[in-house]
Amino acid sequence: MPEISIRRGLLGISPVIVFLLLYVVVSIAVGDFYKMPFTVALLAASVWAIAVYKGPLAERIEVFSRAAGHSNIIYMIWIFILAGAFAAVAKEIGAVNATVDLTLRVLPAQLVVPGIFVAACFISLAVGTSVGTVVALTPLATEIARSSGGDTAFLVAVVLGGAFFGDNLSFISDTTIAATRTQGCDMADKFRANVWLAVPAAIVTLVFYMFESPGFIRPETSGSTASPWLVLPYLVVIATAIARVNVSIVLSLGIVTSLIIGFVSGYPVLELCGYMGGGIDGMGGLIVITLMSAGMLGVVKASGGITWLLQVLTARVKGARGAQMCIAVLVSLVNLCTANNTVAIITVGSLAREIATRFGISARKSASLLDTCSCIVQCIIPYGAQTLLACSLSGLSPAEPFAYLYYPWALAVVVIMSILFVRK
C-alpha cells in the first residue's frame, strides 16, 4: 500500500474536522446546541468534502452519491420510516400514555431510571441491535420524562447506554460477528472477555442511576383509566424484538397492531393513515442527515483519510500495552470518521489482527477491544444513527443526551484499566 503524505491525509479527514468545528465547537461557544442546525453543519462539511476531493466534479459527486446510496444506508432509512410511522400512530391512539402509566404505577419513582436502563440492557442483549432497542424504548422514555417532570435528554441517554450494552455483548450483534471473524476467535471466548468490561461498567452506571434521577417524581395523574389493551403494540414490539425478529418486521407488526387497536377503538382509517403520514414526514430531517453524513464519510474514505489514520497510528507501536492501545484508538478514530461501528471493525480488523499476533495479544482480547471501543464511540458521537434516531423520536438536539451518557464513559474507563493491568 503506497504511503499517504501528511498533507493528503489531513485533507482527507478535513471534512470531519469541518463538521466538528461548525457544530460542536460553535454550539459550545454560544452555549446553545440549537443555534447551529445539524443539517447546516453537515451540508458545509459535505460541500467541503466534494471541493477537496481530486478529480472531475461529476466524479466527486458520484463518489458522494454512491456512499449516500449504499444499501446499508437505504435499509437504515427504511427503518427510520417505519419507526416514525409506528411512533406516531402508537402515540395518537394512546398506546404510549397507557404504557407509561403502567410503568409509573408498577415501579417506585426512584426505580424508574434504573428500570429503564436494565430494560434497555436486556432487550439489546436479546435483540443484538442498538437500533431496535432505541425504537422500542425511546418513545416510552420520552413520555415518562414528560409525565414525571424529569429531563428527557437524561432518559434518552439512559436508553442509549443500555442499548449499546447489548450491542457490545450479544452473540447475534453485527459488531460481535465482525470482531470475531476478523480476529479469528470463538464468539464464546470474545463474550467472556467482554463480560469483564461491560458488566462492571453497567453495574457502576446502574448504582449511579439508583441515586441520581434528576427531577423524577411520581405524577399525581398516574391513576389513569386507559384501556390495558393499548399497551399491546409495545408488548408486540418488545416481544418480537426479544424473539430476534428482523427490526423491519418488528416495526411493521407494531404498526399493524396499532392500526387494528385504533380502528377497534373508533378511529377512522383515514385519520390513522394521517397519523402515520405525519410520523413519516417527521423523519425527513433525520433522513437528510443520514444521507449527507454517509456521503461525506464516503468521500473521506475514498480520499485516503482513514488509510492515513491507520498509517500514522501503527507507525510506532511498542509493547503489548501500546499495541492494545493502538487497536483501541484505531477503531475509535475510524468509527469517528465512518459513524458505523460495524464498518469501523471491518476496516481495521485485519490490521488489528496483525498487531495482536506480533505482540502476543490473544484473539479474544483484540476482538473485545474492537467491539467495545467502537460501541463507545458510536454511542457518544452526535451523528451516529442511534443517537439521531433517538433524538428524532424525542424531539431533542443530537447533542443534548451527551452530558448524560454515563455508561459509555464508565466503559471507557474500564477498557483503559484492562489495557494497563491485563496484559493479554
Secondary structure, DSSP 8 states (H G I E B T S, - for coil): -----HHHHHHHHHHHHHHHIIIIIHHHHHT-TTTS-HHHHHHHHHHHHHHHS-S-HHHHHHHHHHHHT-HHHHHHHHHHHHHHHHHHHHHHTTHHHHHHHHHHHHS-GGGHHHHHHHHHHHHHHHH--HHHHHHHHHHHHHHHHHHHT--HHHHHHHHHHHHHHHHHH-TT-HHHHHHHHHHT--HHHHHHHHHHHHHHHHHHHHHHHHH--TT----TT------GGGGHHHHHHHHHHHTT--HHHHHHHHHHHHHHHHHHTT--HHHHHHHHHHHHHTTHHHHHHHHHHHHHHHHHHHTTHHHHHHHHHTTT--HHHHHHHHHHHHHHHHHHHHS-HHHHHHHHHHHHHHHHHHTT--HHHHHHHHHHHHHHHHHH-TTSHHHHHHHHHHT--TTGGGGG-HHHHHHHHHHHHHHHH---
